[in-house]
């Protein structure tokens, strides 16, 4: 009867633990521990006396572990994690006991040196964990041909975007609005000038530049449940919005995004600066 009970609990947790089975002991009672009894080390690899972005996570406790920095998850009781930005980072372990019960624990470490290669876009978007982007002070929005570095035909400043939002009944996405990109959970929150917040997630793919059928730029940014500031096609009858944008250019200071008009006659550009 005990074995049937254990199997039932494992099935409940199978989705969360991606089909990982808990440790079992034949012929003996399962050893169950609490978070206070959990023993683990989370240690950055050091080079030249500095903590690098490679972290060793190990435990000898009788549990099955998942470790995450909020971006990627690693499974095992001894894993190497590669972190994406410098600064203070939190690593969370979710441990499953032999009876299927779970607990979590956070570990805080500081990354000083990006010695191990990762996609730099994580740092560009999110800084050392959270980063705010807003409109460039001028020439921040408009349209042009399919090979521009920013708006060229019709060029707007942030105050002009405010006027467009007001005239078309959009959320106040002009002057004073901003976007917050957060590394943990790859979250993005758009805050409009009137204080309205819309939160969701973002992802990027630097292996393609074909958002909306338009091949241009260095990658694609995709958002879910939120959107960039004034992400509307102003030449579309319904002022439709996109969910994916071509990354025309991106570095620590400037982000230029683009999208092809829905009727295919032109291209829109958004130019943001890091706060």
N, C-alpha and C positions, 0 to 999 in steps of 0.2 A: 504493500500500500504506500510505503514511504517513497519507493522508486517512482510510482505513478505520480505522486504529488510533485516530485522534483521535475519530472519530464513536463508536466503541465505548466509549471512556472517557467521553464526554459522556453516553451513555445510562445508564451506571452511576450518574452523579451527578445525573441529571435529577430524581429524587425529592427529593434534598437541596436542590437549587437551584430547585425549583418551576418547572421548564421554562425557566429562564434559560439562554441559550446563551453560551458563552465568546466572548471577542473573537477573531477570526481575521484573519489577514493573507494575502491572495492573493499567490501567487508568491514567498513568502519564508518563511524558517524562523520558527517561533513563538518569541516572546521569553518565556523562562521566568525568573521571579524567585523569590528566597527571602524568608522573612519578614524577614530582616535588610536586604534591599534594598527592602522595601515602604515607600513614602513616603505619609504621610497626615496630615491635621490633624483633630483633634476639638476643636471650640471652642464653648464655651457663648456664647450671645448675652448681651451685657451691657446692663443698664438701670440707670442711676444708680450705676454702678460695681460692681454686683453681678452675679454669674453667675446667669442665669435657667435655667429648665427647658427652654428651647429650645436644642438643640445642633446645630451644623453639622458634618457628617462628609464629608470630601472626600479624594480621591486622584487623582493623575495617573498612577499606575502602570498598566501594561497588564494589568489583571485585571478580573474581575467580582466585585462585593462585596455581601455581606449584612451589615448592622449590626444588633445587638440589644442591648437592656438587660436581657434575660431575660424581658421581658413582651411586647414587640412587636418584629417584625423589619421592617426597611426595606431595599429592594433598590435598588442604584444606586451609582455612583461619586461622586455628590454628592447628599446627602439631608439633610433636616431632621428631627430626632428630638425628640419631646416626651416628657420624662421625668415621672415620676409623684410623686416625693417629693423632699424636700430632703436635703442631706447628701451624703456621698461615694457616687458611683455608678460602676459599671464598664460600659463599652461594649465589646462584643466584635465584631470584624470577622472574617468568614470570607471569604477571597479565593480565587477560582479562576483559575488560570493558563490560558493559551491551549491547553495540552495536557490540561486537565482536572484537574491536580493542585491540591490545596488546602492552605492553611495558615490559622492563626488568630492574632490578636493582640489583647491587651486594652489599653484606654485608661481611665485613671481621671480623673474630673472631680468637682468639687464644686458642687452646686446650692445657691444661697443664697436665691433668690427664686422663688416659684411664680407667675411673671408670666403664664404661658400656661395657660389653663384645662384642667384634666383632672378626671376623676372623683375626688372627695375620698376615696372609700372605699378606694382603694389605700393612702393614708396612714393611714386609720383602722385598717385591718387590719394593716398592716405597718410602721407608724412610718416611720423613715427607711431601712428595708431589712429589718429583722427586729424582730418585736414578740411579746411573750409575753402570753397571756391565761389567766386562771385564774378559779375560782369567785368570785363576789362573797361577801363575808364572812358574809352572812346573806340569807335569802329568795332563794336562788339557783336553786332547781329545784322544780317541782311542776306542778299543772294548774289549769285554770280555764275560763272561757267563751271564746268566740271573739273577744273584744274587750278583752282585758286588756293591761296594760303589763308584766305579769309573773305569776308563780304567785299564785293567789288562793284556790282551794278547799283544796288540800293543799299545804302550803308546807314545803320542806326547807332546812336549812342544810348546809354542806359535810360536817359530821360525819354528818348523817343520810344523805347520799348515800353516804358510806363504808359505813354499815350496810346500805343497800340493795344496794350492789355485792357486799358479802360474803355477804348472805343469798341472793342470786340467782345467785351464781357468776360475776359479771361481772369484767372487768378492773378493777383498783383505780383507778377514775376519780373517787373522792371527794376528800377533803382532801389537798392536796399535789400533785394532778395538774394538768397545764397543757397549753396548746396554743401552738405556735410558728408564726406566719405569716411567711413569707419572700417578699419581692417577687420576687427573681430566680427564675424558673421557676414562680412562683405555687405555692410548696410549703407544705404544712402538716404538721407533725409533732405527734402527740399523745403526751405522756409521762405515763404513769400513775404513781401514787404508789409503785409497786414498781419503777419504772425502766423498765418495758416501753415501747418506742417503736414507733409505727405511723406511717409516713410516706406521704404521697400529695400530691395537688394540690387546689387549690380554685379556684373561679370564682364570680363574682357577677353578677347581672343586676338592675339597678335600674329596668328598664323593665317588670317584671312583679312581682306579689306573690301568685302563685297556685301556690306549692309544694304538692304533694299535694292539689290541688283546693281549697285554703283561701285565700281572698282576704283577706289582712290584712297590714298592715305596709308597708314601703317598698321591699322587694326580695326577692331569693332568693339564698341561699348554697348552692352545690353542692360536694360533696367526692367525691374518687375515691381509693380504696385506703386511706382513713383516715376518721375520723369525729370529731365533737365529743365532749366528755366526757359519758359516760353518755347517749349518743344512742339510748336505747331507750324503747319504749312499755311502761311497766310494767303497763299494763292489758291488754296483748295476751298471749294464751296462750303464745306463743313468744318474748315480749319482743323483738319485731322492732325493727329499727333503720331509720332513714331515711337517704337520701343527700342530700336537699335540704331546706332549712329556710327558713321565712319569716324575713326580717330585720325584726323588730318595731321596733327602734330601734338606731342605731349612731352613736357619735361617738368622740372620742379616748380616752375613759375607760371607756365602758360599751357592751357588746354584749348585746342581748336577742334571742334566737331563739325561734321557735315552730314547732310541727308539730301537725297534727290527728291524733288517735288513729286507729288503723287501723279501729276499729269505728265511728268517726264521732261518738261520744258526748261527746267532750271535747277539750281542747287542752293540750299540754304546753309549758312555758316553761323556758328556760335563761337565766340571767343571769350574765354574765362581766364581770370588771374587767381593765383593762390593768395589767400589772406595771410 
